Amino acid sequence: MLELSEAGRFVSMVAAVLVLAYLFARVEVEIEGEAGWAANLPTWRIEEHPLLDLFMGGRALTGYHLWMFAFIGLVFHFPLFFIGRWSPELEARVLASIMLFWIVEDYLWFIVNPAFGWRRFKQEHVPWHKHWAFGAPVDYWVFGAISMLLLWYGG
């Protein structure tokens, strides 16, 4: 049986999240093409609601994203179901991993998308990310900080 050290578990978890984010970004580029945030997909959209600013950074809620978020949430929780254990620390690691996943996946969507690339990763080219700071969507900074706190708590 292979048993990793605490540092080894942390490194392997982050590596797995990065690989999953890359793969999912590639899938999303195939689905969405150059039209980000499901702009050209045949899905329902809620464009305006007071809770969208709080929970979606001002972006629309689409059927595509609702089901995608639910799927990814379940995928990241699957190991807890598999091992039959739950604790606040394990949940913190899962939530931190989900947040890290979405930050990296979203950024990689731009990097691997032939219609964008890192040079077009700017507010003027990305209208669906409404709030930016220090060259990136505010979501990246907020979820990055929360993810780090959850990782610290989860050990």
VORO-826896 format. One record per residue (C-alpha): z negated, y, x negated; residue in one letter. Coordinates in pm, whole numbers, padded with zeros to 5 digits, always signed. Each point is the difference from the previous one (the first is absolute). Layout:
N
ZYXA;...
***
This chain:
155
+00000+00000+00000M;+00099+00341-00132L;-00272+00261+00032E;+00072+00359-00097L;-00253+00249-00128S;-00080+00302+00215E;+00244+00208-00206A;+00262-00274+00029G;-00040-00010+00378R;+00039+00378+00017F;+00312-00001-00218V;+00157-00290+00190S;-00076+00166+00335M;+00159+00330-00108V;+00300-00186-00149A;+00048-00194+00325A;-00019+00320+00207V;+00259+00166-00226L;+00239-00296+00026V;-00043-00016+00379L;+00060+00376+00026A;+00318-00028-00207Y;+00135-00289+00208L;-00083+00171+00328F;+00158+00327-00118A;+00320-00192-00072R;-00010-00149+00351V;-00055+00341+00157E;+00289+00154-00193V;+00221-00278+00137E;-00124+00071+00354I;-00010+00381-00002E;+00260+00095-00258G;-00003+00371-00072E;-00161+00088+00335A;-00372-00015-00071G;-00277-00043+00252W;+00218-00217+00223A;+00214+00304+00092A;+00306-00210+00089N;-00169-00316+00125L;+00009-00106+00365P;-00373+00040+00055T;-00225+00211+00219W;-00155+00314-00148R;-00297+00220+00087I;+00083+00330-00168E;-00286+00216+00121E;-00360-00089+00067H;-00322+00158-00127P;-00103-00324-00173L;+00322-00019-00203L;-00123+00270-00239D;-00325-00187-00054L;+00132-00355-00030F;+00365+00038-00100M;+00006+00314-00214G;+00205+00175+00268G;+00270-00268-00003R;+00128-00167+00315A;-00141-00332+00108L;+00284-00247+00047T;+00006-00352+00134G;+00138-00109-00336Y;-00297+00147-00187H;-00261-00115+00249L;+00109-00364-00036W;+00049+00033-00376M;-00351+00144-00048F;-00150-00277+00212A;+00191-00267-00195F;-00105+00132-00341I;-00361+00035+00117G;-00004-00365+00106L;+00174-00116-00320V;-00265+00169-00214F;-00282-00144+00215H;+00150-00351-00007F;-00195-00109-00313P;-00326+00073+00183L;+00107-00223+00288F;+00114-00264-00247F;-00332-00013-00190I;-00203+00045+00318G;-00215+00278-00145R;-00051+00364+00079W;-00228+00265-00144S;+00003+00378-00015P;+00093-00026-00370E;+00297-00229+00070L;+00113+00227+00285E;-00022+00300-00235A;+00226-00180-00250R;+00249-00086+00275V;+00010+00355+00136L;+00031+00143-00353A;+00287-00239-00068S;+00176+00100+00323I;-00029+00369-00087M;+00123-00056-00355L;+00283-00214+00136F;+00122+00275+00237W;-00015+00272-00265I;+00194-00206-00254V;+00240-00144+00258E;+00083+00343+00138D;+00060+00146-00347Y;+00210-00300-00106L;+00209+00040+00317W;+00125+00326-00151F;+00037-00138-00351I;+00204-00311+00093V;+00197+00169+00279N;+00348+00093-00130P;+00002+00296+00242A;-00312+00151-00164F;-00135-00096-00342G;-00292+00177-00168W;+00191+00328-00042R;+00027+00044+00379R;-00368-00083+00054F;-00072+00357+00108K;-00124+00156+00321Q;+00336+00163+00074E;+00172-00341+00004H;-00271-00189+00192V;-00059+00169+00336P;-00213-00284+00143W;-00275+00063-00259H;-00118+00332+00139K;-00296+00077-00230H;+00037+00004-00381W;-00227+00090-00292A;+00057-00025-00375F;+00348-00147+00040G;-00088-00282+00240A;-00083-00050+00368P;-00365+00079+00076V;-00034-00355+00138D;+00041-00135-00354Y;-00294+00205-00129W;-00226-00065+00299V;+00066-00373+00025F;-00006-00032-00380G;-00349+00151-00014A;-00126-00208+00294I;+00153-00312-00156S;-00183+00065-00328M;-00329+00049+00184L;+00052-00321+00196L;+00086-00191-00318L;-00315+00132-00163W;-00208-00103+00303Y;+00168-00339+00027G;-00072-00074-00363G;
***
